Amino acid sequence: MREQQAKDFWSVYLKLILRKGQETTIVNPFEEFRDSVAKGGYESVSDEEYANIYDQVEELSVFWQQRPKDSVAHIVIEALSRTHLYEDEIQDIADILAEASERTNYTQQMLQEMGAEEAEKRMADRKKAKLPPVPPDYPEKEWIEAEYGFEGVYEETPFDDTDYSWTPKLIYQYLGEHVYGQEEAKRGAAMLVYNHLQGHRRNMLVAGPTGCGKTEIWRTLQKKFSFIKIINGPQLSCDGWKGSYHVKDIFLEEKPQMREHMIVVVDEADKLFEPMVGSGGTDFSRSIQNEFLKLIDGDQVTFVNEDNRKDPQTAKIDCRNISFVFCGSFEMLRNNKEDRSSAIGFSSSTETADLTSEVTEEDLVLYGNIRREIAGRIDKIVMLQPLGADDFDQIMQSKNKISPVSQIAGQYGIEISLDEKTRRMLAEEASESQLGCRYIRSKIQGMLDDQIFEDPYQKKFRLSMA
C-alpha cells in the first residue's frame, strides 16, 4: 500500500474508533470501485491510471476479507494482523499509548459512561464477588469471565514461546497456497527468508522463462514480509549517469530502520547484467555491478542524497544484514544447461531443475554476464521450469489462491465458472503466449467485464470463449 494511502486509511479509521465509531459499517472499496466502473466513472482515465487505481483498491479491499461491508473495528484488526512491525516500531506505538494512558483515568471514564446507577451496581458486584478492583498482573480465568463476560485464551500461544518465529517449512507452506509448482524455488526462497530473519545474509539467483512464477514467489512473500523490496533492474542507473532511479535510491527512499534489514529482489536482472556501452565507451552494466559489489560485500557504504543540492545529505548504510535476489530469464544460461543436460543423457528439459547444483560460478560469468566477484557471492542458484498447458489447466481448477479464477471471484465477491473447452483454450494460449497466469487473468477479466457491463448486480457468472 502506498504511504499516503496508508496514512489516510489509518487516520480515518483510528479517528472513528477513538470517537466510539468502531461499529460503523464501511463498504468494501472494491464494491464501490466496481459500481463506479459499471457507471462509466473511469472511462476518461488512461489504461495505466486505471491499472494503478485497480491495484490500490484491490490491496485495500483485502482487509474486508471478501465481505461486501464490515465494521471499522474488524477492518483495523485485520489490517494490523497483516502488517509487519519491527520490534522498535511496536515499542514506539507502546510508548505513545503509555504516554496517553498517563493522562487518562480509564476506570473513571468507564464509570461516567455507565451512568451512576450502573456504576454503583458494577462496584457492588465486584465487592460481592470478592474480586480486586483492578486486574492483577496475571488475570485468573475466573476474574476475566466475571469482569468481561467471556472466556480468556488459555491454550499456548506463539507469544508464550520466546523462540517463536517463522520456520522454513511454514514459509514454504505459505508459498504453496499462492504459487503453483516450482518446489525447489519455493524451498530456496523459504530458506533465504528464514536465514534473513535469523540475521544471516544470503544471496540468490533465480533463472526461468517469462510466466513461470519466479517473480510471483517474491511478490507473495512481500505481502507477508514488508522488508522485501522488489525493484525493476532495467530502470536502474548507476551513480554519475543520467536516470531517474539510481542504485542508492533503493535505500535512500526507505526509512532508516528499514534500509539495513531488507531483502532486495532485482527483477529482470539479466537485462541489467547485459553489456551496455555508452557513447564514451564506458560499460554502463559494469558500473552498476561495481556498485552492487560494494553492497553484496556487506561493507558500510556511504551514499550522498542530492535532493537538496544546496545542502546534500550523506547516509551511511551498513550492508551486513541486506540480502539480494537476482531474478531473470537468463536465456543463455538456461540454454547452456539444457544442452549440457542432453549431452549427459537427459532427453527432456524437465530435468533442468534437478541440475541446478551443477551451475557453477564460471557458468554465471560466461553465460549470465555476471562479474566473477558477484558470481562468487551468490549462495543459491535455482533454475525454474516453464509451465505448460496442463499446468495452467490445473492452476485454473485449483480452489485455493493460486487460481486467477478464484482471485478475481474473490475481488468481486462473486462466483465464476468456466466450461472445459474455454479452460483448455485459455491454458493453451497462456502457454503459447509465454505470459502465463497474467494472460489468463487478463482474458478472464475481459470476459467478466463484458457480462458486468450488461448486468453488474448478478452474483454468478459463467464465462465461455465458444
Disulfide bonds with the S-S distance in Angstrom:
none
